[in-house]
Amino acid sequence: MASIQIKNLHKTFYQKSGTALQVLDNLAIEAQDREFVCLLGPSGCGKSTSLHILAGLVEADSGEILINGKPNYRDASYGYVFQRPRLLNWKTVTDNIKFGLQSYGVPGEQHDARVSRYLSMVGLGAFAGEYPLTLSGGMQQRVAIARALAIEPDILLMDEPFSGLDELTARSMRIELLKVWSEDRKTVLFVTHNALEAVFLADRIYLLTPRPTKVFKMVEVDVPRPRDLEDERLMRIHRDIIKSLVG
């Protein structure tokens, strides 16, 4: 597993016109080993950029990222769940997961066991031979979660994975995600602009400013698991966060 420390992270993009667009400004975030951490902020503030930097998809301008206290953060393995499932529609559920395993260099003799384990974990063992377009949106996202978990990463990055779902399906998916997470407790960084989602899922929530993004408050969610969505303690934390965000 892995702990994460992000210190003084800066990132500016340059548009075609040459205009500088500062996205991250001295961003500082921590996640302890096996902790579920949410980054909560308005759309377009730079939350996803921080995940892209961790995953090696984007280079930071400056700052430091430590994994288990060491600076070689690119040596850690990352599972990534995007806003959309990004499945290959011409491949079966099984082959979508195997494609991810092949991409990460997982030996072929391990593929069947991993596919079976992680599809069962997300409740889709009976759908291994189906194609993505025959599945509901929620089921497709569960396949994407299984694919990310199957590489057995040190850290799981989740970029608003339920934002494209209707609220009832999203609520069900949050519950299922926590059930899956409780089985092996990956360190999770979860991006969202939904305060109630963050409160229900997280051990710790970082509240982010509009762009250029920095942390303006950190909230501990000290409500025991498993949690009830209607728990007044969660509702109280949610109300406090909303006040902070609109304040």
C-alpha positions as CSV (number, residue, x, y, z in Angstrom):
1,M,0.0,0.0,0.0
2,A,1.1,3.6,0.0
3,S,0.9,7.0,1.7
4,I,0.9,10.2,-0.4
5,Q,2.3,13.6,0.3
6,I,1.8,16.4,-2.3
7,K,3.7,19.6,-1.4
8,N,3.6,23.0,-3.1
9,L,2.4,21.7,-6.4
10,H,2.1,24.3,-9.2
11,K,0.8,23.9,-12.7
12,T,0.2,26.5,-15.5
13,F,-1.1,25.6,-19.0
14,Y,-0.5,27.9,-22.0
15,Q,-3.4,28.4,-24.5
16,K,-2.8,28.7,-28.2
17,S,-3.1,32.4,-27.9
18,G,-0.1,32.3,-25.5
19,T,-2.3,33.2,-22.5
20,A,-1.2,31.6,-19.3
21,L,-3.8,29.6,-17.4
22,Q,-2.7,28.9,-13.8
23,V,-4.5,25.7,-12.6
24,L,-2.7,24.7,-9.4
25,D,-1.2,27.1,-6.9
26,N,0.8,25.7,-4.0
27,L,-1.4,22.6,-3.7
28,A,-0.7,20.5,-0.6
29,I,-2.5,17.2,0.1
30,E,-1.8,14.1,2.2
31,A,-3.3,10.7,2.2
32,Q,-2.3,8.1,4.8
33,D,-1.8,4.4,3.9
34,R,-5.3,2.8,3.2
35,E,-7.0,6.1,3.6
36,F,-9.9,7.3,1.4
37,V,-9.3,11.0,0.6
38,C,-11.7,13.2,-1.4
39,L,-10.7,16.4,-3.3
40,L,-13.8,18.6,-3.3
41,G,-14.1,21.8,-5.3
42,P,-16.0,23.5,-8.1
43,S,-15.9,22.2,-11.7
44,G,-12.9,23.3,-13.6
45,C,-10.8,24.2,-10.6
46,G,-7.9,21.7,-11.3
47,K,-8.9,18.6,-9.3
48,S,-8.4,16.3,-12.2
49,T,-5.1,17.9,-13.1
50,S,-3.7,16.9,-9.7
51,L,-4.6,13.2,-10.5
52,H,-3.2,13.5,-14.0
53,I,0.1,14.6,-12.5
54,L,0.2,11.7,-10.0
55,A,-0.6,9.2,-12.8
56,G,2.2,10.7,-15.0
57,L,-0.2,12.0,-17.6
58,V,0.8,15.6,-17.0
59,E,4.1,17.2,-15.7
60,A,4.0,19.6,-12.8
61,D,5.8,22.9,-13.1
62,S,7.1,22.6,-9.6
63,G,6.4,20.9,-6.2
64,E,7.1,17.6,-4.6
65,I,5.2,14.3,-4.5
66,L,6.3,11.7,-2.0
67,I,5.0,8.1,-1.8
68,N,5.8,6.4,1.5
69,G,8.1,9.3,2.2
70,K,10.2,8.8,-1.0
71,P,10.3,11.1,-4.0
72,N,10.2,8.5,-6.7
73,Y,6.4,8.6,-7.0
74,R,6.4,7.4,-10.6
75,D,7.6,4.0,-9.3
76,A,4.2,3.5,-7.5
77,S,1.4,1.8,-9.5
78,Y,-1.8,3.6,-10.1
79,G,-5.3,2.4,-11.0
80,Y,-7.3,5.1,-12.7
81,V,-11.1,5.3,-12.9
82,F,-12.3,8.1,-15.2
83,Q,-15.6,10.0,-15.4
84,R,-16.6,7.7,-18.2
85,P,-15.9,4.0,-18.2
86,R,-13.7,4.1,-21.4
87,L,-14.4,0.5,-22.2
88,L,-13.6,-1.0,-25.6
89,N,-17.1,-1.8,-27.0
90,W,-15.8,-4.6,-29.3
91,K,-14.2,-6.5,-26.4
92,T,-16.1,-8.5,-23.8
93,V,-16.0,-7.5,-20.1
94,T,-13.3,-10.1,-19.5
95,D,-11.2,-9.0,-22.4
96,N,-11.5,-5.3,-21.4
97,I,-10.0,-6.3,-18.0
98,K,-7.4,-8.5,-19.6
99,F,-6.4,-5.6,-21.9
100,G,-5.6,-3.5,-18.8
101,L,-3.6,-6.4,-17.3
102,Q,-1.6,-6.8,-20.6
103,S,-0.9,-3.0,-20.7
104,Y,0.6,-3.2,-17.2
105,G,2.7,-6.3,-18.0
106,V,0.8,-8.6,-15.7
107,P,1.8,-12.2,-16.6
108,G,-0.8,-14.0,-18.7
109,E,-1.1,-16.9,-16.3
110,Q,-2.5,-14.5,-13.7
111,H,-5.2,-13.0,-15.9
112,D,-8.1,-15.4,-15.4
113,A,-7.8,-15.5,-11.7
114,R,-7.7,-11.7,-11.5
115,V,-10.6,-11.2,-13.8
116,S,-12.6,-13.7,-11.8
117,R,-11.7,-12.1,-8.5
118,Y,-12.4,-8.5,-9.3
119,L,-15.5,-9.1,-11.4
120,S,-16.9,-11.0,-8.4
121,M,-15.8,-8.2,-6.1
122,V,-17.9,-5.7,-8.1
123,G,-20.8,-8.1,-8.4
124,L,-20.5,-8.8,-12.2
125,G,-19.1,-12.3,-12.3
126,A,-22.2,-13.4,-14.3
127,F,-21.5,-10.8,-17.0
128,A,-17.9,-11.7,-17.9
129,G,-18.8,-12.7,-21.5
130,E,-21.0,-9.7,-22.2
131,Y,-20.1,-6.6,-24.2
132,P,-20.2,-3.1,-22.7
133,L,-23.1,-1.8,-24.8
134,T,-25.3,-4.5,-23.3
135,L,-24.7,-3.2,-19.8
136,S,-26.2,-0.3,-17.9
137,G,-24.1,2.8,-17.2
138,G,-23.6,1.8,-13.6
139,M,-22.6,-1.7,-14.6
140,Q,-20.1,-0.3,-17.1
141,Q,-18.6,1.8,-14.4
142,R,-18.3,-1.2,-12.2
143,V,-16.3,-2.9,-15.0
144,A,-14.0,0.1,-15.1
145,I,-13.5,-0.1,-11.3
146,A,-12.7,-3.9,-11.6
147,R,-10.3,-3.1,-14.4
148,A,-8.5,-0.5,-12.3
149,L,-8.3,-2.9,-9.3
150,A,-7.2,-5.9,-11.3
151,I,-3.8,-4.5,-11.8
152,E,-3.5,-4.4,-8.0
153,P,-2.3,-0.9,-7.8
154,D,-0.6,0.9,-4.8
155,I,-3.0,3.8,-5.2
156,L,-6.5,4.1,-6.7
157,L,-7.3,7.4,-8.5
158,M,-11.0,8.1,-9.1
159,D,-12.0,11.2,-11.2
160,E,-15.7,11.9,-10.6
161,P,-16.6,8.3,-11.6
162,F,-20.3,8.6,-10.8
163,S,-21.0,12.1,-12.1
164,G,-22.5,10.8,-15.3
165,L,-25.0,8.6,-13.5
166,D,-28.5,9.4,-12.3
167,E,-28.6,10.1,-8.5
168,L,-30.3,6.8,-7.5
169,T,-27.7,4.8,-9.5
170,A,-24.9,7.0,-8.2
171,R,-26.0,6.4,-4.6
172,S,-26.0,2.7,-5.1
173,M,-22.6,2.8,-6.7
174,R,-21.2,4.8,-3.7
175,I,-22.4,2.0,-1.4
176,E,-20.9,-0.7,-3.6
177,L,-17.6,1.2,-3.9
178,L,-17.2,1.2,-0.1
179,K,-18.0,-2.5,0.1
180,V,-15.3,-3.2,-2.5
181,W,-12.8,-0.8,-0.9
182,S,-13.3,-2.4,2.5
183,E,-12.0,-5.7,1.1
184,D,-8.4,-4.6,0.5
185,R,-8.3,-0.9,1.5
186,K,-6.4,0.7,-1.3
187,T,-5.2,4.2,-0.7
188,V,-7.8,6.3,-2.7
189,L,-7.8,9.8,-4.0
190,F,-11.3,10.6,-5.2
191,V,-12.2,13.8,-7.1
192,T,-15.7,15.2,-6.8
193,H,-17.8,18.4,-6.8
194,N,-20.6,16.6,-4.8
195,A,-20.2,17.5,-1.1
196,L,-22.6,14.8,0.1
197,E,-20.7,12.2,-1.9
198,A,-17.4,13.3,-0.4
199,V,-18.8,13.2,3.2
200,F,-20.3,9.7,2.7
201,L,-17.1,8.2,1.2
202,A,-14.1,9.9,2.7
203,D,-12.0,9.7,5.8
204,R,-10.6,13.1,5.0
205,I,-11.8,15.9,2.6
206,Y,-9.8,18.7,1.1
207,L,-11.8,21.7,0.1
208,L,-10.3,23.4,-2.9
209,T,-10.6,27.0,-4.1
210,P,-11.7,28.0,-7.6
211,R,-8.8,28.1,-10.1
212,P,-5.9,28.6,-9.5
213,T,-6.5,25.8,-7.0
214,K,-5.2,25.5,-3.5
215,V,-6.5,23.9,-0.3
216,F,-8.5,26.3,1.9
217,K,-9.7,23.8,4.5
218,M,-9.3,20.1,5.5
219,V,-12.2,18.2,7.0
220,E,-12.0,14.9,8.9
221,V,-15.0,12.7,8.6
222,D,-14.9,10.8,12.0
223,V,-18.1,8.8,11.5
224,P,-17.5,5.1,11.9
225,R,-18.0,2.7,9.0
226,P,-20.2,1.2,7.6
227,R,-22.1,4.5,7.3
228,D,-25.8,5.3,6.8
229,L,-26.5,7.9,4.1
230,E,-29.1,9.5,6.4
231,D,-26.8,9.6,9.5
232,E,-27.3,13.0,11.1
233,R,-23.5,13.2,11.9
234,L,-22.8,13.1,8.1
235,M,-25.5,15.6,7.4
236,R,-24.0,18.0,10.0
237,I,-20.6,17.7,8.3
238,H,-22.2,18.2,4.9
239,R,-23.9,21.4,6.1
240,D,-20.7,22.7,7.5
241,I,-18.9,22.1,4.2
242,I,-21.6,23.8,2.2
243,K,-21.3,26.8,4.4
244,S,-17.5,26.8,3.9
245,L,-17.9,26.5,0.2
246,V,-20.5,29.3,-0.3
247,G,-19.3,31.3,2.6
